[in-house]
Amino acid sequence: MSIEYVDVLIIGAGLSGIGAACHLRRDCPNKTFAILEGRNAMGGTWDLFRYPGIRSDSDMYTLGYNFKPWTNPKAIADGASIRDYIRDTAAEHKVDRKIRYGHKVIRADWSSDQAQWTVEVLRTDSGETVQMRCNFLLGCTGYYNYAAGFTPHFEGREQFKGTVIHPQHWPEDLDYSGKRVVVIGSGATAVTLVPAMTDKAAHVTMLQRSPSYVASVPLEDKLSNKLRRYLPDKLVYRMARTRNVGFQMGFFKLARSKPDTIKRLLLSQVKRQVGPNVDMAHFTPSYNPWDERLCAVPNGDLFKVIRKGKASVVTDHIERFTENGILLKSGKTLEADIIITATGLDLQLLGGTQLAVDGKPFEMSQTMNYKGVMFRDLPNFAMVFGYTNASWTLKADITCEYLCRLLKLMERKGVRQCTPRAKPGSVHEVPFLDMKSGYVQRALSRLPRQGSRAPWKLYQNYALDLAMLRFGKIEDDVLEFSRPASARGRSSARVSSAAG
């Protein structure tokens, strides 16, 4: 049985994977590629999550691709609109035909002698395991486990007579009309669910252990919508994207340098919108802004339903579940028909794929990130990992641009292998992510590390990354290029190929 070969194999057909394929199609038209998707639909996060109100928490002028203008009037978009945008992009660039659905990557083994990856793939429809080979492997799987979200142990959960749901697995037939709903959590999912469910629910309570920073953002970009009447879509998109990137970077920098000022600004905005009858203790975090990701609510929808009495916020700890709700540490009981555990994600890189180099297991937790793209001692491998303080796609786009530049450089040099190498003692390691969010802290031991200085430092700064990845030199004293002896004279080493 022949083993299919492609130049680049992309894992994941979500926002990042489709974007990567489009960049390859545009910038490296001579490279063959395929996209392996473990599920049966494209869209990644935006296809998986189907809970009420699912939407972006970043504006679509920065969450959209840099080559595909967002023209929907809503700047904060619902999940269905984002799915359509991804599908339209894939069809427009003819990369949808490159997707292999129901192909879950189990293991990938790099051969230095052959300068190629051998990838084991599970066909979910038949249970059959097949192999594919490629010269370059690109992980576009996001950063969390699609199979299950994080749900802590709740004492007495089995006694609760109502329905318990994690937002990652929302039942299509759930009817919450007239129901008392308790949403456990205070992150982006919780602040989305609460206002979205008040249309039918009798009452919705957000139960949090501690508050998060929540900011109201405009649902629509009125200026851009108006300019589109007179200017080309691409120009308006570029203008809005540049403006919003500048604002995001400036706001984040100010939050880091003057946290007390930004804290007062955020809390004063909340106080104006929730009204005088709401205790601000429910919206006053113990940490500084951007120590955890900021939650955005379009047009202050969360604050509006609280002010109208359709929803409420309770800050307390859970003692146990009861037959009819939740008993809190304070002794208060929250009665509920439905409990939603918006308690976070389970971080997982590469969808759980096991990596090996020359037959030896490669542990991601033992390596260090290079330029936010590649990893120490891991040949011909890159991973798209977006920003935690801005839109994911901003980083995804320039990561793919860098990868295309790298592939073209390797072709010009006549080499088939590139590997980041660190000189002993040249840099010391620090945690991969500098965030205090629970889902990050739970996973730090499983994540790779970053370095204390460039090019090993993982910047959360678009301007610095843009200078390094789009305009900076690729060749340095870190990236090692080679052409294994057994690969010389072979243009592709392909057993059978897929047209790119």
C-alpha positions, -999 to 999 in steps of 0.1 A, spaced: 0 0 0 15 34 -10 21 61 16 9 95 5 35 123 6 30 161 8 54 189 13 35 204 42 10 186 64 -14 208 84 -31 194 115 -64 211 121 -90 228 99 -100 256 122 -94 293 119 -56 287 120 -55 257 98 -76 273 70 -55 304 73 -23 285 70 -35 266 39 -44 299 23 -10 314 30 6 283 15 -16 285 -16 -8 322 -21 29 324 -12 42 288 -19 21 277 -48 46 249 -57 43 232 -24 19 203 -20 -1 202 12 -31 185 30 -51 194 61 -60 166 85 -91 173 107 -101 149 134 -137 161 135 -161 160 105 -164 197 100 -141 227 95 -142 257 119 -125 243 150 -136 263 180 -163 280 161 -179 247 150 -174 229 183 -190 254 206 -227 258 201 -239 273 234 -263 302 234 -247 335 225 -214 320 213 -194 349 198 -159 363 194 -144 381 223 -122 401 199 -132 424 171 -134 407 137 -112 434 121 -83 418 141 -97 382 144 -103 380 107 -75 371 83 -52 398 70 -60 388 34 -98 385 37 -118 416 47 -146 412 73 -176 429 58 -204 419 83 -217 450 101 -211 433 135 -176 438 147 -182 413 176 -195 383 156 -216 353 166 -203 318 161 -223 310 130 -211 341 112 -175 332 120 -180 297 107 -194 311 75 -164 334 72 -140 305 76 -159 284 51 -161 312 25 -123 318 29 -116 281 24 -138 279 -7 -125 312 -22 -89 299 -20 -98 264 -30 -83 248 2 -115 232 13 -108 203 -11 -75 197 7 -92 188 40 -94 151 51 -122 150 77 -123 123 103 -85 120 102 -71 123 137 -33 125 140 -21 100 167 17 101 163 43 118 142 79 105 139 107 126 123 135 107 104 167 127 102 180 103 75 150 108 53 143 144 63 106 137 66 78 130 91 59 98 91 25 106 105 1 79 119 -35 89 113 -67 73 127 -96 72 103 -125 78 127 -151 64 103 -135 30 100 -111 28 130 -83 21 104 -48 36 110 -31 50 79 3 67 74 12 99 56 46 115 51 57 151 48 87 173 49 72 199 72 46 195 99 24 224 110 2 222 142 -30 243 139 -49 226 167 -54 254 191 -45 249 227 -72 229 244 -87 194 245 -117 192 222 -128 159 238 -136 175 272 -135 207 291 -123 212 326 -148 204 353 -137 203 390 -151 178 414 -183 190 430 -194 172 462 -229 159 459 -232 163 421 -249 129 418 -277 141 441 -287 171 419 -320 162 402 -316 188 374 -294 190 344 -256 197 345 -239 209 313 -204 219 303 -206 245 275 -182 226 254 -208 199 249 -241 218 247 -272 196 240 -290 207 208 -324 200 223 -320 217 256 -351 237 265 -343 262 293 -376 281 290 -388 292 325 -359 274 341 -337 287 369 -302 286 356 -269 288 375 -237 294 355 -206 285 374 -177 307 363 -166 343 356 -147 340 323 -156 347 287 -180 318 284 -199 327 315 -203 364 306 -215 353 272 -240 327 284 -257 348 311 -272 375 290 -279 351 261 -301 328 283 -322 355 299 -344 356 268 -361 323 279 -349 314 314 -368 325 345 -336 338 360 -299 333 354 -273 335 382 -236 338 375 -218 321 405 -181 330 407 -154 323 432 -138 356 423 -145 384 399 -130 390 365 -125 423 347 -154 429 323 -155 457 297 -182 468 274 -172 470 238 -193 482 207 -211 455 189 -207 474 156 -179 496 143 -201 524 131 -173 543 114 -162 513 93 -198 505 84 -202 541 72 -169 542 53 -178 511 34 -204 531 15 -177 552 -1 -144 532 1 -133 497 -10 -138 469 15 -101 461 17 -92 496 25 -118 500 52 -107 467 67 -71 476 67 -78 510 83 -99 494 110 -74 466 116 -45 490 120 -65 513 144 -77 484 165 -43 467 167 -28 501 179 -55 505 205 -51 469 218 -13 473 221 -16 507 237 -42 496 262 -23 465 272 9 485 276 -9 511 297 -25 483 318 9 469 326 26 502 334 -3 519 352 -26 491 365 -43 512 391 -54 538 365 -68 511 342 -85 494 371 -103 526 380 -113 531 344 -127 496 340 -146 496 373 -161 531 368 -175 519 334 -191 488 351 -205 510 379 -222 533 355 -238 504 336 -250 481 363 -265 509 384 -264 518 421 -282 486 434 -254 462 424 -225 455 448 -193 464 430 -175 437 450 -188 413 423 -168 431 396 -137 440 415 -109 415 409 -80 410 434 -55 410 405 -43 437 381 -58 441 346 -44 416 321 -29 393 347 -58 373 333 -76 378 300 -100 407 299 -137 397 293 -155 418 267 -193 421 265 -209 437 234 -229 469 241 -227 460 278 -253 432 274 -243 415 307 -247 447 326 -281 454 311 -297 421 321 -283 425 356 -297 460 359 -331 448 347 -331 420 373 -331 392 347 -297 380 359 -276 383 391 -241 377 403 -231 358 434 -195 356 446 -190 327 469 -175 292 471 -194 259 466 -199 237 496 -218 210 477 -246 203 452 -280 195 466 -311 179 451 -324 213 440 -293 235 436 -261 245 452 -252 250 489 -226 277 492 -199 281 519 -217 311 533 -247 289 540 -268 304 512 -286 281 487 -290 288 450 -319 269 436 -315 257 401 -331 235 374 -300 237 352 -263 241 363 -238 251 337 -201 245 345 -183 272 326 -152 263 346 -126 265 318 -106 245 293 -82 216 296 -51 228 278 -37 204 253 -12 211 225 -14 194 191 -46 176 199 -27 151 220 -4 140 191 27 121 203 59 134 187 92 115 182 125 123 166 144 93 151 122 70 171 128 87 205 98 103 221 99 141 221 83 158 251 70 193 244 73 201 281 111 196 278 117 220 249 118 258 244 99 279 220 117 297 191 103 330 178 68 319 189 68 294 160 92 265 162 109 245 190 144 237 202 158 205 187 125 197 168 132 197 131 108 209 104 79 216 128 60 247 136 29 255 157 4 283 154 -2 298 188 -20 331 189 -20 360 214 -35 358 249 -38 396 251 -52 403 216 -68 385 186 -55 350 179 -53 355 142 -30 384 143 -2 361 154 -15 332 132 -12 352 100 24 364 106 34 329 118 23 315 85 40 343 66 72 334 84 68 297 76 63 305 39 95 326 39 113 298 56 101 272 31 112 293 2 146 299 18 151 262 23 143 256 -13 168 283 -25 195 269 -2 188 233 -14 183 220 22 156 198 36 159 202 73 159 232 97 162 229 135 165 256 162 195 249 184 204 266 217 239 270 228 245 258 264 241 286 289 230 311 263 195 316 277 176 306 307 140 292 306 109 308 319 72 297 318 56 296 284 27 319 294 27 347 319 -9 344 329 -25 337 363 -57 321 348 -66 288 364 -66 269 331 -31 282 323 -17 274 358 -31 239 357 -12 231 325 22 249 329 40 216 336 27 202 303 36 232 281 70 240 265 91 268 279 102 301 265 135 318 269 145 349 287 156 367 256 152 367 218 148 346 197 135 323 224 112 348 240 75 345 233 64 381 228 28 391 234 34 421 212 22 423 176 47 451 166 77 432 178 65 399 162 57 417 130 93 431 128 108 397 136 85 373 116 76 394 85 106 416 81 134 401 102 162 378 88 155 341 89 191 330 91 207 335 125 231 317 147 202 295 162 184 280 132 205 251 118 200 240 82 211 207 68 206 182 40 208 146 52 230 124 30 202 99 21 180 128 10 205 143 -15 194 141 -50 158 136 -41 134 164 -49 105 152 -29 111 116 -18 74 111 -24 58 77 -28 27 93 -41 18 130 -41 -12 152 -36 -14 182 -59 -11 215 -40 
